[in-house]
């Protein structure tokens, strides 16, 4: 009986192990998420060490997120056409060079430029992760792989800030933040070496070659489509990250560019070209609905802990270390739920997503109750318990929705589809941060508890909207297609 985890390459005696491939994929994924979240802990020491202005500090966060967001879809397409393993390594090397430059930065401008490079690298290798899982795993094996995907996300969110804080504590405020960037280098170098040893690059080459040795797929990256879409995403995300008055004029340009991109893709396909995104992807109901659910959910949940941190530190004067530790139950329950959901995802996945979204809405409402009771003496740390419900729901949804969204997508479009889904989530997070944090500060004149409650009620509305979309998805799935 053959081992289901073994990949055999036709025409060669080479064999590859799926779980080894998955291990290599998930290692850089964890670093990309830590680079996004853990830097928050280092910001105060960076501000002092480099004499950075508030605007400089803002771009340490925004530059990475923006570069990450605009590169996902073009990189996913490039991996689908040119080989995912190759682009995975290329993106990882770029990420490592950016990390090295961040650690060596002599001034804020250099650091922000390095963070953009780091974000581009992460944006290049991230869609290859979903693409290669789609390519090399099927059925329950794919569900388990995406569960591990969710587990790594949860663990990275939990470990990243704690690890960065420990490094700064051990090495001092002057240089500790630099080593928080350097730590990625040995891990990344190991991932590159393992990728070179364990990735089945032969299958990528054979996939591109026909039996006669001629190219089986036209080499066409649709550069104009890439440029138009990148500009559209940039115009949509930049105003919410730059917070500059002039940048808001870019928002009306974004839908015009998006319209132009769709028209271009259809025209390009009609004249025989290979468009950047095959529009038939949006015809897969599971992919389209899963993307809408996760994008709507991210409108709210992306701001959950940003609001908590501001409320506790500024409103209640809780120490930053305590605030960071408060998120551990959320992350641990999220990691557990990622693996727990595997047994139910293929049989009850859509109903599971609805239930978990409602659980997250309940956890958010209970958090509002805790905040409103703090003036009466209720302990603030009860938020760790209420937000633990959010963590469980998020972990289960993360792996289940990823599996269901990608289940009908052809393997040859896996990287592009993964890039599209992540981009929608990044856009949702950017818009949601502006909306939810904006609500917080708009109400702060009425007291911090009222402001917290108002911001979290916005999150509840986003979660309920996502649940409504998930219900529609579940009902559509039950209706036979004629």
C-alpha positions in Angstrom: 0.0 0.0 0.0 1.5 3.3 -1.1 2.1 6.1 1.4 -0.4 8.9 0.8 2.2 11.5 1.9 4.7 10.4 -0.8 4.9 12.3 -4.1 6.5 10.3 -7.0 7.7 12.2 -10.1 6.9 10.5 -13.3 9.9 9.8 -15.5 12.3 10.0 -12.6 13.2 8.0 -9.5 12.8 11.0 -7.2 10.2 10.9 -4.4 9.1 13.7 -2.2 7.3 13.9 1.1 4.2 16.1 1.4 4.7 16.8 5.1 8.2 17.9 4.6 7.0 20.3 1.9 4.3 21.6 4.3 6.9 22.1 7.1 9.0 24.3 4.8 6.0 26.3 3.6 4.8 27.1 7.1 8.2 28.2 8.5 8.4 31.4 6.5 4.6 31.9 6.8 5.2 32.3 10.6 7.9 34.8 10.1 5.8 37.0 7.8 3.1 37.2 10.4 5.5 37.9 13.2 7.0 40.6 11.1 3.6 42.2 10.9 2.4 41.9 14.5 5.6 41.6 16.7 7.0 44.9 15.6 4.4 46.7 17.7 6.3 45.7 20.8 9.5 47.1 19.3 8.1 50.5 18.2 8.8 52.4 21.5 12.5 51.4 21.5 12.8 52.0 17.7 11.3 55.5 18.2 13.9 56.3 20.9 16.9 54.5 19.2 16.4 56.2 15.8 14.8 59.4 17.0 11.8 58.6 14.8 8.8 60.9 14.5 5.2 59.6 14.9 5.0 59.6 11.1 8.1 57.5 10.8 6.7 55.0 13.3 3.4 54.8 11.5 5.2 53.8 8.3 7.1 51.1 10.0 3.7 49.4 10.3 2.0 50.6 7.2 4.9 50.2 4.7 5.1 46.5 5.3 1.4 46.0 5.2 1.0 48.0 2.0 3.9 46.3 0.2 2.5 42.9 1.3 -1.0 43.7 0.1 -0.1 45.0 -3.4 2.3 42.1 -4.3 0.0 39.1 -3.4 -1.9 38.7 -6.6 0.9 39.4 -9.1 3.1 37.0 -7.1 0.5 34.3 -7.0 0.1 34.5 -10.8 3.9 34.4 -11.3 4.1 31.3 -9.2 1.3 29.6 -11.1 3.0 30.3 -14.4 6.8 30.1 -13.6 6.8 27.6 -10.7 5.7 28.1 -7.1 8.8 26.7 -5.5 11.1 29.0 -7.4 9.0 32.1 -6.5 8.7 30.9 -2.9 12.5 30.9 -2.5 12.9 34.2 -4.4 10.4 35.9 -2.0 11.9 34.4 1.0 15.4 35.6 0.0 14.0 39.1 -0.5 12.3 39.0 2.9 15.6 38.0 4.5 17.5 40.8 2.8 14.8 43.2 4.0 15.1 41.8 7.5 18.9 42.2 7.5 18.5 45.8 6.3 15.9 46.5 9.0 18.4 45.4 11.7 21.2 47.5 10.3 19.1 50.6 9.6 20.9 53.8 10.6 17.8 56.1 10.4 14.0 55.9 10.1 14.0 56.5 6.3 16.3 53.5 5.8 14.2 51.4 8.1 11.0 52.2 6.4 12.5 51.4 3.0 13.8 48.1 4.4 10.3 47.3 5.8 8.8 47.8 2.3 11.4 45.3 0.9 10.5 42.9 3.7 6.8 43.2 2.9 7.4 42.6 -0.8 9.3 39.5 0.0 6.5 38.2 2.2 3.9 39.1 -0.4 5.8 37.1 -3.0 6.2 33.9 -1.0 2.8 33.9 0.8 0.5 33.0 -2.1 2.9 30.2 -3.0 2.0 28.6 0.4 -1.7 28.3 -0.5 -0.8 27.4 -4.1 1.4 24.5 -3.1 -1.0 23.2 -0.5 -3.6 23.3 -3.3 -1.2 21.5 -5.7 0.1 18.7 -3.4 -2.8 18.0 -1.1 -6.4 16.8 -1.7 -9.5 16.0 0.4 -9.0 15.4 4.1 -5.2 15.8 3.6 -5.8 19.3 2.3 -8.1 20.1 5.2 -5.4 19.0 7.7 -2.8 21.1 5.8 -4.9 24.2 6.0 -5.6 23.4 9.7 -1.8 23.5 10.2 -1.8 26.7 8.2 -4.3 28.2 10.8 -2.3 26.7 13.7 0.8 28.5 12.6 -1.0 31.8 12.1 -2.4 31.6 15.7 1.0 30.5 17.2 2.8 33.2 15.4 0.5 35.9 16.6 0.9 34.6 20.2 4.7 34.0 20.1 5.8 36.9 18.0 5.2 39.8 20.5 6.4 37.7 23.5 9.6 36.7 21.7 10.3 40.3 20.5 9.7 41.6 24.1 12.1 39.0 25.5 14.8 39.8 23.0 14.6 43.6 23.8 14.5 42.8 27.5 17.6 40.6 27.2 19.7 42.8 24.9 18.6 46.2 25.9 16.5 49.0 24.4 19.3 50.4 22.3 20.0 47.3 20.1 17.4 44.7 21.2 15.0 45.8 18.5 17.6 45.2 15.8 18.0 41.6 16.9 14.2 41.2 16.7 14.8 41.6 13.0 18.0 39.6 12.8 16.2 36.5 14.4 14.5 35.9 11.1 17.7 35.3 9.2 18.9 31.9 10.6 15.3 30.6 10.4 14.9 31.9 6.9 18.2 30.5 5.7 17.2 27.1 7.1 13.9 27.3 5.2 15.7 28.1 1.9 18.1 25.2 2.3 15.2 22.8 3.2 13.2 24.1 0.2 16.1 23.4 -2.1 16.4 19.9 -0.7 12.7 18.9 -0.3 10.7 20.8 -2.9 9.7 18.8 -6.1 10.9 21.4 -8.6 10.9 18.5 -11.2 7.0 18.5 -11.0 7.0 22.2 -11.8 9.1 21.7 -14.9 7.1 18.7 -16.0 3.9 20.6 -15.5 5.2 23.3 -17.9 6.4 20.9 -20.6 4.4 18.7 -22.9 5.2 15.2 -24.0 7.2 16.5 -26.9 9.3 18.8 -24.7 7.6 22.0 -25.9 6.1 24.5 -23.6 2.7 23.4 -22.5 1.6 26.8 -21.2 2.1 30.1 -22.8 4.6 32.2 -20.8 2.5 35.3 -20.3 2.4 37.2 -17.0 0.1 39.9 -18.4 2.3 42.8 -17.2 -0.3 45.5 -18.0 -3.0 43.7 -16.0 -0.5 43.5 -13.1 0.2 47.2 -13.2 -3.4 48.3 -13.4 -4.5 46.0 -10.5 -1.5 47.0 -8.3 -2.4 50.7 -8.8 -6.0 50.0 -7.9 -5.1 48.2 -4.7 -2.6 50.9 -3.9 -5.2 53.7 -4.3 -7.6 51.7 -2.1 -5.2 50.9 0.7 -2.9 53.9 0.8 -5.4 56.5 2.2 -6.3 54.3 5.1 -2.6 53.8 6.0 -1.0 57.1 5.2 -3.6 59.3 7.0 -2.7 62.2 4.8 -5.4 64.6 3.7 -4.4 64.5 0.0 -4.4 60.7 -0.1 -8.2 60.5 0.3 -8.4 61.8 -3.3 -7.0 58.4 -4.4 -10.1 56.6 -3.2 -12.4 57.5 -6.1 -9.6 56.5 -8.5 -9.6 52.9 -7.1 -12.9 51.7 -8.5 -12.2 53.3 -11.8 -8.9 51.4 -12.0 -10.6 48.2 -10.9 -13.2 48.6 -13.7 -10.4 49.2 -16.2 -8.6 46.1 -14.9 -11.6 43.9 -15.4 -12.2 45.3 -18.9 -8.5 44.8 -19.7 -8.5 41.2 -18.5 -11.5 40.3 -20.6 -10.1 42.0 -23.7 -6.7 40.4 -23.1 -8.3 36.9 -22.8 -10.4 37.6 -25.9 -7.4 38.3 -28.1 -5.7 35.0 -27.0 -3.6 36.2 -24.1 -3.2 34.6 -20.7 -4.8 37.2 -18.3 -3.3 37.8 -14.9 -6.5 36.5 -13.3 -8.8 34.0 -15.0 -12.2 35.5 -14.4 -13.7 32.0 -14.3 -12.2 31.8 -10.7 -15.1 34.1 -9.6 -17.5 31.6 -11.1 -16.6 29.0 -8.4 -19.3 29.6 -5.8 -17.2 28.2 -2.9 -14.3 30.5 -3.7 -16.4 33.6 -4.3 -18.5 33.2 -1.2 -15.6 32.2 1.1 -13.7 35.3 0.0 -16.7 37.5 0.7 -17.2 36.0 4.2 -13.5 36.3 5.2 -13.2 39.9 3.7 -16.3 41.0 5.6 -15.1 39.3 8.8 -11.7 41.0 8.6 -13.5 44.4 8.4 -14.1 43.9 12.1 -11.8 41.4 13.7 -8.6 43.0 12.4 -9.1 45.8 14.9 -10.0 43.7 17.9 -6.7 43.9 19.8 -5.8 47.3 18.6 -8.9 48.7 20.3 -8.2 46.6 23.4 -4.6 47.8 23.6 -5.6 51.5 23.3 -8.4 51.1 25.8 -6.4 49.3 28.4 -3.1 51.2 28.1 -4.5 54.7 27.5 -7.8 54.5 29.2 -7.1 52.2 32.2 -3.3 52.7 32.3 -2.5 48.9 32.2 1.1 47.9 31.6 2.0 46.9 28.0 3.3 43.6 29.1 0.1 42.7 30.8 -1.9 43.7 27.8 0.3 41.5 25.6 -0.1 38.5 27.9 -3.9 39.0 27.9 -4.0 37.9 24.3 -2.4 34.5 25.0 -5.7 32.7 25.8 -7.1 34.0 22.5 -4.1 32.7 20.5 -4.0 29.4 22.3 -7.7 28.7 21.8 -7.4 29.8 18.2 -4.5 27.3 17.7 -6.6 24.5 19.3 -9.7 25.3 17.2 -7.6 25.2 14.0 -6.9 21.5 14.5 -10.2 20.7 16.1 -12.2 21.9 13.1 -10.4 19.4 10.7 -12.8 16.5 11.6 -15.9 18.7 10.7 -14.7 20.9 7.9 -15.7 18.7 4.9 -19.0 17.5 6.4 -20.2 20.5 8.4 -17.9 23.3 7.3 -20.4 25.9 6.2 -22.6 25.5 9.2 -19.5 25.5 11.4 -18.5 28.9 9.9 -21.9 30.3 10.7 -21.8 29.1 14.3 -18.2 30.3 14.9 -19.0 33.8 13.6 -21.9 34.0 16.0 -19.6 32.8 18.8 -17.2 35.6 17.9 -20.1 38.1 18.0 -21.1 36.8 21.4 -17.5 37.1 22.7 -17.3 40.7 21.4 -20.6 41.6 23.1 -19.4 40.0 26.4 -16.3 42.1 26.1 -18.4 45.2 25.8 -20.2 44.1 29.0 -16.8 43.7 30.8 -15.7 47.2 29.7 -18.9 48.8 30.8 -18.6 47.2 34.2 -14.9 48.2 34.8 -16.0 51.6 36.4 -18.0 49.6 38.9 -14.9 47.5 39.8 -15.0 44.6 37.4 -11.5 43.4 36.7 -10.2 44.3 33.2 -8.5 40.9 32.8 -11.9 39.3 32.3 -11.5 40.5 28.7 -9.0 37.6 28.3 -11.8 35.1 28.9 -14.4 36.9 26.7 -11.9 37.4 23.8 -10.9 33.7 24.2 -14.3 33.0 22.6 -13.2 35.1 19.6 -10.0 33.2 19.4 -11.7 29.8 19.3 -14.1 31.1 16.6 -11.3 32.7 14.6 -9.2 29.5 14.6 -12.0 27.3 13.5 -13.1 29.7 10.7 -9.5 30.3 9.5 -8.8 26.7 8.6 -12.4 25.8 7.6 -13.0 28.7 5.4 -9.6 28.4 3.7 -10.3 24.7 2.9 -13.9 25.4 1.6 -12.9 28.5 -0.4 -10.1 26.6 -2.2 -11.8 23.2 -2.6 -13.1 23.8 -6.2 -10.2 25.9 -7.4 -8.1 24.1 -10.0 -4.5 23.5 -8.8 -3.0 25.5 -11.7 -4.7 28.6 -10.3 -4.0 27.9 -6.7 -1.4 30.7 -6.2 -3.5 33.3 -7.9 -6.7 32.4 -6.0 -4.7 32.4 -2.7 -3.3 35.8 -3.5 -6.8 37.2 -4.4 -8.3 35.9 -1.1 -5.5 37.3 1.0 -5.7 40.6 -0.8 -9.4 40.9 -0.1 -8.6 40.2 3.6 -5.8 42.8 3.7 -8.1 45.4 2.1 -10.8 44.5 4.6 -8.4 44.8 7.5 -7.1 48.2 6.2 -10.7 49.6 5.8 -11.8 48.0 9.1 -8.9 49.5 11.1 -9.8 53.0 9.9 -13.5 52.4 10.6 -13.3 50.7 14.0 -10.4 52.8 15.4 -12.1 55.9 14.0 -15.3 55.0 15.9 -13.2 54.6 19.1 -11.6 58.0 18.9 -14.9 59.7 17.8 -16.5 58.5 21.0 -13.6 59.0 23.4 -14.9 62.4 24.6 -17.7 60.5 26.2 -15.4 58.3 28.2 -13.1 55.3 27.4 -15.7 52.7 28.3 -18.3 54.2 25.9 -15.7 54.5 23.2 -14.6 50.9 23.6 -18.3 49.8 23.5 -19.0 51.8 20.4 -16.0 50.4 18.5 -16.7 46.8 19.5 -20.4 47.2 18.5 -19.1 48.1 15.0 -17.1 44.8 15.1 -20.2 42.9 16.1 -22.1 44.4 13.1 -19.3 43.2 10.7 -19.4 39.7 12.3 -23.1 39.5 11.9 -22.8 40.7 8.3 -20.2 37.9 7.7 -22.5 35.4 9.4 -25.4 36.5 7.1 -23.2 35.9 4.0 -22.1 32.5 5.5 -25.8 31.5 5.9 -26.4 32.4 2.2 -23.4 30.4 1.2 -24.6 27.4 3.3 -28.1 27.6 1.7 -26.7 27.9 -1.8 -24.5 24.9 -1.2 -27.6 22.8 -0.3 -29.4 23.8 -3.5 -28.5 21.4 -6.4 -27.1 23.1 -9.4 -29.2 22.4 -12.5 
